[in-house]
Amino acid sequence: MSTPLADTTNPDLGLLYAVNGLAKHAPAWLDQLISWIGEYGILLGLALLGLVGWLQARRRPDAPVAVAGLLWAPLSVAIAELANLPISAIVDRPRPFVDHPDLEVLVEGKAGTYSFVSDHSAMSMGIAVALFLVNRRLGWIAGGLALLQGFCRMYVGVHYPTDVIGGFALATAVVLLLAPIAMAVLVPLCHAVGRTALAPLVRAEQGGGQGGGRRPGGRRRGAAGPRGTVRADEQPPESDLAA
């Protein structure tokens, strides 16, 4: 027996019908495209953003911290998905098309599974929030993809709006609340890896070798110039999370 949460409020159901109603009037090719984007495309896009973030993080002065923050992204998603298992079972909310068979369902294989919270929404927002802690520009892009993910889940008729919001909230809570603990473990781990043969995974190779090149006249590259620029060996201190 489902809980009273399955009896959605009018705004919840009304918004679902408004978004899903678009699918009934859209051409078949558009429905197929949005279905693929909502199931796989956005997650692939977020994975690509993570790869770009890793390549950029390896070149930062605080590379071990930045890479640790990127590692936290998939780990936080895994934790959020594990946390969703008991939540889904306790809430026991059926998919919207179970109680409302007139919805346009574009994704098969969802019958008999729980609706609250949306796994896809949780995964997307978890990656977006974790990326934002490391690279704000990529984080904003990922956040836009996460919002699009929520729209797609309603468009294909497999989630209520509150399922999407619940997924966003769960992922955000996991990322932010557990980040200090995660970084306390991941940052030393990345520093340790940086001292091994796997160092390129944490820090990009710098041109000129470890000792750095010298400019004519014996000055080391990165030394302070006439206007007092920062020396290469005077890098800013590392923070717990990259800005």
C-alpha positions, 0 to 999 in steps of 0.5 A, a space after each residue: 500500500 502506498 503512503 498518502 504522498 502518492 495522492 499528489 497535490 493539485 499544483 504537483 499534478 497540474 505541473 506534471 500534466 502541463 509538462 507531459 502534455 507537451 509530449 502529446 503534441 510534439 512530433 515523434 522525433 522530438 519525443 524520442 530525442 528528449 527521451 534519450 537526453 533524459 535517460 542518457 544524454 545529460 548524464 553523458 554530458 555531465 561526465 564530459 564536464 567532469 573530464 574537462 574539470 579534471 583536466 583543468 584541475 590538474 593545472 591549478 596551483 592547488 591541484 591535489 585539492 581540486 582533484 579531490 573535489 572532483 573525486 567527491 562528485 561521483 562518490 557523493 552521487 553513489 552515497 545519495 543513491 544508497 541513501 535513496 534506497 530506504 527513502 524510496 522504500 519508506 515513501 513507497 510512491 508509485 510512478 505517476 502513470 500508475 494512478 494517472 494512466 492518461 499520461 504520455 509515457 515515453 520510457 519503458 521499464 519503469 513499471 513496478 519501480 518507485 517514483 520518489 525520489 528521482 534517481 536521475 535528478 539526484 545524480 545530475 544535481 549531485 554532480 552539479 553541486 560538487 563541480 560548483 565547489 571546484 569550478 564555478 563555471 562548469 558548476 553553473 553549466 552542470 546546474 543547467 543540465 540538472 534542471 533540464 534533467 528534471 524537466 525531461 523526467 516529467 516530460 517523459 511521464 515517469 516522475 512528479 515535480 516533487 520527485 525531481 525536487 526531492 532528488 535535487 534536495 537529497 543530492 545537495 544535502 549529501 554533497 554539502 553536509 559530507 564534503 568536509 569529511 570527504 575532503 579530509 580523506 580525499 585531499 591527503 589521498 591525492 597528495 599521496 598519489 601525487 608523490 607516486 608514479 601516478 602523479 599525472 593523475 593529480 598534477 599536470 606536468 609543468 614545462 621546464 622540469 621540476 627546477 623550472 627554467 631560467 631567464 637570461 641573466 640567471 632569473 628563474 621563471 616566475 620570479 618577481 618582475 618590476 611590478 612585483 608579480 608573484 614568484 612561482 614558488 610563492 603559490 597561494 595556500 591550499 584551501 579545503 575546497 577549491 574555489 
